Amino acid sequence: MSNRTTFSLLPPTPPFALISSTASLMESRTVTSEMAIVPESEWRMPTLMVSCAAAGITLRDFTDAEITDRYLTAMISEAARVIGEGIARRPVDIDAVFLFGYGFPRHLGGPMFHADTIGAPELVRRIEDYAKDDPQFWTVPLLLARIAKDGTSFAAMTEAG
């Protein structure tokens, strides 16, 4: 008798409701003393595709660059909100936390420094483009919109104190 563990990527009986969080995905697994992953050939993707279609969700592939751009844009957007709301005083404070606390890649200089290399107008354009798919999540922070309009930068905010 094998002591294998299989992880079900989807609840055992279709049709299923779309998984709303990682926690509910984790609850759907079966665990024993050894771990083995269900082979890709056994994944029930057609059920997922049918459920997504019923919910009006179109599945598509993302390139590595698209994933990185969306992630960084979301991070920069939220950091701009934190600065705009006065939770963090300066952009360099955000960079310090991410570089020394969260392990942000040092060669990028921190999210706010990296935002300046991308440019505020490009970030606003990205957010507006992403908002076509999810307007509730993707909204341009007021601070970022102002920086794009005025042609300034997060570095200029840091220098101003």
Disulfide bonds with the S-S distance in Angstrom:
none
